[in-house]
Amino acid sequence: DSAQASITVLQSPSVTPNPSTVSKCPTASTNLAASGANSFTWAPATGLSATTGSSVTCSVTTNTTYTITGTSSNGCTGTTTVVVTINPLPAASVTTSNLTICDGGTVTFNASTSTNVTTYAWTFVGGSPASSSIPVPTILYATPGTYTATLSASNACGTSTYSAVVNVQNCTSVDELAAQEASVYFDHANGNILLHNGQNGINGKITFILMNAVGQVVFNGTFEI
């Protein structure tokens, strides 16, 4: 005797993600969808508005791969994946030369170590030029005063800001001191700076600032004469 059996092979659904890859900003939300089955489950649940349904909203903040499991009317399942990649926010990072300078001096602002920045928007109150769009601008300050320098470093996902205060002082040059019968000497033996004041020289409280050839302050002191 023999027995016969009929076996029916059911077809698994072909689950299709829409889209299969997504790139978004950390603070943005995006829609993820799937088709090709009667019902769907999503995993992991991180950053999703729901774990079931043909369409969900994703607000994840780190790179994530989601697995979509689709179930057809015959009970068979199929799976696929969708990859969500997070685009980074910009981060402004700025170094400067000395922010206390004499009138007519310059300050260099260096934002070249900033990350994920596509656009630089500088504003220099009291400076020349008054604005810039390059990573490393050098700005001239001609008039004594206190001024603010700001940077908005941006990309498609947002903006990172930086600000600094520039103190521009009214300085007397060596030539101007000489006209007042005053002279400045450097004492190489002892490493001291000497101010010789003539009979018709300067008097009262003075602030002495010594700068090098690139405008950096190497000495700053106040004296009573």
C-alpha positions as CSV (number, residue, x, y, z in Angstrom):
1,D,0.0,0.0,0.0
2,S,1.1,3.6,-0.5
3,A,-0.1,7.0,0.6
4,Q,0.1,10.3,-1.3
5,A,0.0,13.8,0.1
6,S,-0.4,17.1,-1.6
7,I,1.9,19.9,-0.4
8,T,1.2,23.5,-1.3
9,V,4.1,26.0,-1.1
10,L,2.9,29.4,-0.2
11,Q,4.8,32.4,-1.5
12,S,6.4,34.8,1.0
13,P,5.7,38.5,0.4
14,S,8.2,40.7,-1.2
15,V,8.5,43.6,1.2
16,T,9.7,46.9,-0.3
17,P,10.9,49.9,1.7
18,N,10.2,53.4,0.5
19,P,12.8,54.7,0.6
20,S,15.5,52.1,1.3
21,T,18.0,54.7,2.6
22,V,17.3,58.0,4.3
23,S,19.6,60.9,5.3
24,K,18.3,63.4,7.8
25,C,19.3,66.1,10.3
26,P,19.4,65.1,14.0
27,T,16.4,67.3,14.9
28,A,14.3,66.5,11.8
29,S,11.6,63.8,11.4
30,T,11.1,61.8,8.3
31,N,8.4,59.3,7.0
32,L,9.3,55.7,6.4
33,A,7.0,53.4,4.4
34,A,6.7,49.8,3.2
35,S,4.6,47.9,0.7
36,G,4.2,44.4,-0.6
37,A,2.4,42.8,2.4
38,N,-0.8,43.0,4.4
39,S,0.7,44.0,7.7
40,F,4.1,45.3,8.9
41,T,6.1,45.4,12.0
42,W,9.2,47.6,12.5
43,A,12.3,47.0,14.8
44,P,13.9,48.4,16.7
45,A,11.3,50.8,18.2
46,T,13.9,53.5,18.8
47,G,12.9,56.8,17.3
48,L,9.7,55.5,15.7
49,S,6.2,56.8,16.2
50,A,4.9,53.2,16.0
51,T,6.2,49.7,15.5
52,T,3.3,48.5,13.3
53,G,1.7,49.8,10.1
54,S,2.7,50.5,6.5
55,S,4.0,54.0,7.4
56,V,5.8,55.3,10.5
57,T,7.5,58.6,11.4
58,C,11.2,58.4,12.3
59,S,12.9,61.0,14.6
60,V,16.0,58.9,15.5
61,T,19.1,60.9,16.3
62,T,21.8,58.3,15.6
63,N,22.5,56.1,12.6
64,T,20.0,53.3,12.7
65,T,19.0,50.3,10.5
66,Y,15.4,49.2,10.8
67,T,14.1,45.7,10.0
68,I,10.6,45.6,8.4
69,T,8.8,42.3,8.6
70,G,5.7,42.0,6.3
71,T,3.0,39.4,6.7
72,S,0.8,38.4,3.8
73,S,-2.8,37.2,3.9
74,N,-1.6,33.6,3.8
75,G,0.5,34.1,7.0
76,C,3.9,34.0,5.3
77,T,6.4,36.7,6.2
78,G,9.2,38.5,4.4
79,T,11.7,41.0,5.6
80,T,13.7,44.0,4.4
81,T,15.7,46.8,5.9
82,V,15.8,50.6,5.7
83,V,19.0,52.6,6.7
84,V,18.6,56.0,8.4
85,T,21.8,58.1,8.4
86,I,22.1,61.2,10.5
87,N,23.8,64.3,9.0
88,P,25.9,66.1,11.7
89,L,25.3,69.5,13.1
90,P,28.0,72.2,12.6
91,A,30.4,73.0,15.5
92,A,32.2,76.3,15.5
93,S,35.7,76.3,17.0
94,V,37.7,79.5,16.9
95,T,41.2,80.5,18.1
96,T,42.4,84.1,18.0
97,S,45.5,86.2,18.3
98,N,45.5,88.6,21.2
99,L,42.1,90.2,21.7
100,T,43.6,93.3,23.4
101,I,45.4,95.4,20.8
102,C,46.4,99.0,20.1
103,D,44.4,101.1,17.7
104,G,45.6,100.3,14.2
105,G,46.3,96.7,15.1
106,T,44.8,93.5,13.8
107,V,43.2,90.4,15.1
108,T,43.2,87.1,13.3
109,F,40.2,84.8,13.9
110,N,40.9,81.2,13.0
111,A,37.8,78.9,12.5
112,S,39.6,76.3,10.4
113,T,39.2,73.6,13.1
114,S,35.4,74.0,13.0
115,T,33.6,70.8,12.0
116,N,30.8,70.1,9.5
117,V,30.6,73.7,8.5
118,T,29.7,74.8,4.9
119,T,29.1,78.5,5.4
120,Y,31.0,81.1,7.5
121,A,29.2,84.4,8.3
122,W,31.4,86.7,10.4
123,T,30.4,90.2,11.7
124,F,33.0,92.6,13.0
125,V,31.6,95.7,14.8
126,G,34.3,98.4,14.5
127,G,36.5,96.3,12.3
128,S,37.6,96.4,8.7
129,P,36.3,94.6,6.9
130,A,33.0,94.6,8.8
131,S,32.1,91.1,7.6
132,S,33.7,88.0,6.1
133,S,32.8,84.6,4.7
134,I,36.2,82.9,4.9
135,P,37.4,80.6,7.8
136,V,40.4,82.7,8.8
137,P,39.9,86.5,8.5
138,T,42.3,89.1,9.7
139,I,40.5,92.3,10.9
140,L,41.9,95.8,11.4
141,Y,40.7,97.9,14.3
142,A,41.5,101.6,13.8
143,T,39.5,103.2,16.6
144,P,39.8,102.7,20.3
145,G,36.9,101.0,22.0
146,T,35.3,97.6,22.9
147,Y,33.9,95.7,20.0
148,T,32.1,92.3,19.5
149,A,33.1,89.8,16.8
150,T,30.6,87.1,16.0
151,L,30.5,84.0,13.8
152,S,27.6,82.0,12.5
153,A,28.9,78.6,11.2
154,S,26.2,76.8,9.3
155,N,25.3,73.7,7.3
156,A,22.0,72.4,6.1
157,C,21.1,71.1,9.5
158,G,21.7,74.2,11.7
159,T,24.0,76.9,12.9
160,S,26.7,77.1,15.6
161,T,27.7,80.5,16.9
162,Y,30.8,82.1,18.4
163,S,31.5,85.5,19.8
164,A,34.5,87.4,21.2
165,V,35.1,90.9,22.6
166,V,38.0,92.9,21.1
167,N,39.5,95.6,23.4
168,V,41.2,98.3,21.2
169,Q,43.3,100.7,23.3
170,N,44.6,104.1,22.5
171,C,48.3,103.6,22.3
172,T,51.2,106.0,22.1
173,S,53.8,104.9,19.6
174,V,57.6,105.0,20.3
175,D,57.9,107.9,17.9
176,E,55.2,109.8,19.8
177,L,57.0,109.1,23.0
178,A,60.2,110.6,21.5
179,A,58.4,113.8,20.7
180,Q,57.5,114.1,24.4
181,E,61.2,113.5,25.4
182,A,60.4,110.0,26.5
183,S,62.2,106.9,25.3
184,V,61.7,103.1,25.7
185,Y,64.6,100.7,26.1
186,F,64.9,97.0,26.5
187,D,67.3,95.9,29.2
188,H,68.8,92.7,27.6
189,A,70.9,91.9,30.7
190,N,68.0,91.8,33.1
191,G,65.0,91.3,30.7
192,N,63.4,94.6,31.8
193,I,61.7,97.3,29.8
194,L,62.9,100.8,30.7
195,L,61.0,104.0,30.2
196,H,63.1,107.1,30.3
197,N,61.1,110.3,30.9
198,G,62.5,113.7,30.0
199,Q,61.8,117.0,31.7
200,N,58.9,117.7,29.3
201,G,57.9,114.1,29.1
202,I,54.7,112.3,30.0
203,N,53.2,112.2,33.5
204,G,50.3,110.6,35.4
205,K,49.1,107.1,35.1
206,I,49.9,105.4,31.8
207,T,49.3,101.9,30.4
208,F,52.3,100.5,28.5
209,I,51.6,97.9,25.8
210,L,54.4,96.3,23.8
211,M,53.5,94.5,20.7
212,N,55.5,92.3,18.4
213,A,55.6,92.6,14.6
214,V,52.4,90.6,14.1
215,G,50.4,92.7,16.5
216,Q,50.5,90.3,19.5
217,V,50.8,91.9,22.9
218,V,54.0,90.7,24.7
219,F,53.8,93.1,27.6
220,N,50.9,95.0,29.3
221,G,51.4,97.1,32.4
222,T,50.1,100.3,34.1
223,F,52.5,102.8,35.8
224,E,52.3,106.0,37.7
225,I,54.8,108.6,36.5
